[in-house]
Amino acid sequence: MSESDHTDITPENVPAPTGEVQQVGVRHGMFGVHGTGDTSGYGGLTRAISYPGEAQRPYGGWYDEVADALEAAVRDGGLEVAAPRVVIHRGEITFHVRREDLPVVAKLLRDDERLRFEFCSGVSGVHYPEDTGRELHAVYHLLSMTHNRRIRLEVTAPDADPHIPSIVAVYPTNDWHERETFDMFGIVFDGHPALTRILMPDDWPGHPQRKDYPLGGIPVEYKGGTVPPPDQRRSYN
């Protein structure tokens, strides 16, 4: 097999090229938690925590067209919207915007003829405890059926103020997605028509997909029987 053939079949999950990411910390163990019942067997694993760096113009292909169209839409509307930070990583583009700008930017992306991202397939929450002041991230996945393009929007909020504006009024499909992200990560989507838990009971303590949430250690009762937490069920000794 030639070297070029080998390059063509490289798996998608190989490390990104040097310089495309910046290291911000180190994660110990599989999940990066401490003092909880991590029974994954990877307690000694050490991994670098890296974030993609900001992209520089020209971005290439249609990425510049989308960025130019968004800037023009903001300028034409006379809107006070900060320029987004653009990240291109593994062939995908993400626009990082201020949380207070999110509703305006989402509406421009949906309605402007040069953009026409008609469909938002949902919002995903992410918890980065090491990203001081920006610990909670909300990532929106947008599709333009008119132009056959996909982009992401990303906004952040600090743990101390976990509020992000709801965009259900712009993309109604986000209704249950925002509820799930609130349930799992504790992000409060201001303006949501009915922001209640959707997976966990209403009185459930905490938000299970945050990295500071205990892995096990919470007794579960079912029909009178008690299931011990994971760290008490087995031993790797």
N, C-alpha and C positions, 0 to 999 in steps of 0.2 A: 504493500500500500504506500502510495506516495505521500509526501508531507502535506501537499494541498488537499488530498483526500482526507487525511487525518483531521485537518483543520475544519473541513466541511461538516464533520459528524461530531464535533465537540459538543458535549451536553450543554443545555441552556443554563444549568446551575453552577457552572464553573465560576471562580472568582472574577470580578470585574477587572478591567485593565488598570494597572497602576496609574494613579493620578485622577481616576474617575471618582474615587471615593475618599472620604476623610474619616480617620479613626477618632472616635470620641470617648471610648472607654473599653472596658473588658468585661465580658460576661463569664461568670463561673457557674458551672453546672448546666444542665439542659435548658432550664427555664429562667435562670438568673435570679432565683429567690434564695433566701437564707433562713435557716431555722424552721423549715416546714417539712412535711412528709414527702419529699421528692424521692420516690422509689423507682425512678427511671433507670438507675444504674449508671447514670452519667454525671455523678456528683463531682468527679475530678476534671470534667471537661472545661477547658478555658478557650474562649473565642473572643476575637476582637469585635467591638461594636462600631460599625462604619455606616456613614450616611453618604449618599451621592452628593457630589459637589455641584455648584451652580454652573449651568451651561453658558457658553459665550457665542455671540453671533459670528458668522451665520450658523443657524442650527442645522440647516440642510432640509431639502425636500419641502413638503407642505408645512412643516413646523413653523417656518418663517412666515408663511401666508397666514396661519392662524394667529401667531403673535402680532403681526402687523394689523390684522383685522380687529383684534381685540383692542389694541392701542388706539386705532382709528375710531372705534365705536365709543370708547371712553372720551376721546377728544371731541368727537362730533356732538356728544351729548352734554358736554361741559360738566362732566361728573368729577367729583373729588375722590378719585380712586387711585391708590398707590400702585405703582408699576409692580406687577407680579414677579416673583423670583422663579426663573425657569430652570427646571432640572430635566436633563435627558439622560436616561440610564437604561441600559440593556434594550435600546431601540424604542423606548416609550417616553412620552413627554408629560410632564406634570407642571401645572401652574400653581405656585404657592402664593396665596393671597391673604391679606389681613382678614380676620374673622368679621370685622365690621363691614368689610367690602363684599362679603360673600353673596348676599341677596342681589345686589346690583350686578355683580359680575355674572352670576348664574342667569339672570334675566337677559343680559346682553348676549351671552353664549347661546341661549335658546332662540332669541327673536331676531338678532341681526342677520340679514340675508347672506353676509359674507361668512357667517359662522354656522348658524342653524344646527346647534347640538340639541336636537329635539327630545332626546331620551336620556334620562339619568337612571342607570340600572341599580343604584343604591349608594349607601354611604357605609364605609368601613371604619371602625375605630382602631386606634393603635395606642399603646401606652409605652412611652420611652422615659423611664424614671431618670435617666442620665441627661436628658435634654432639658436642662434647668430653665424654668420659666415657660417651657413649651412642652410639658410632659404629655399632654393629651393631643393626639392628632385625629382629624376626621378627613377621610379621603373619599372623594366623589368620582364616580366612573361615568363618563359622558360619551354618548354616541351621536354622531351626525349621520343620519340616514340620507340626507341630501347630498353630502360630499363624501360619504363612506370613510369617516375618520373617527378615531377614538382618542380622547385625552383624559387627563385626570385633573381635578382641583384638589388642593390640600390646604387645610387651615389648622391652626393650633390654638390651644388654650392652656393656661397654667393649672396645675392641680388646685391652687388656691382660689381660682375663679373659673370653674369648668363650664363656662357659658359660650355657646356658639349660636348664631341666628339660625332658625329653621328655614329651609327652602321648600317646604311642602307646598306653599302657595305657588311656587314656580314649577316644581316637579312633584305632582301629587303622588307619584310612585315611591317617594321617599318616606311616606307616612310610617309604615311599619319598620322600615330600615332605621329611621331615627329613633324609634322606640327601642329597637334591639340594641343599638349603640348606647343609648342611655342606660338600658338594663345591664349590659355587660361591662361598660366602661365608666359610667357615671357622668357622661357628657350631657349637659342640660341644653336642649335645643329650644331657645327662647322663641315663643310664637307658635310652637307646635299646637295643633288643635286639641290633642289629648295625650300628653306625654306621660304614659304610665308604663310599668313593666310589661313585657310581652312574653318572656320565657320563664322568669322566676316568679315565685309568689310575691305579692305586694309588700309583705313584711320581711322579705329576705334581706339579711344584713350584707352590705358590701356589693361589689361588682365583680363577678367571677373571672373575667378575662383580663383584669389588670394584673400587672406583674408583681404587685405587692399583695395579691390575694393568696391566702394559704392554699397549698396543694394538699388537700386532705385535711385531717384534723378536725373536721366538722362532722359530728355524728349525724347519721341519716337513719330515720326511723321509718319502717314500712310494715304496716299491718301488725304492729306490736313487736316486731323484731328489730334489733339494732345491728346495723352494719358498721363494723369498726372502720376508722379512717385508714387510708392506704398504708401509712407508715407502720401500722400495727398488724397488718395482715400477713406480711411475709418478711423474710430476712435474707440479706445477701451475704451474711457471714458464713 
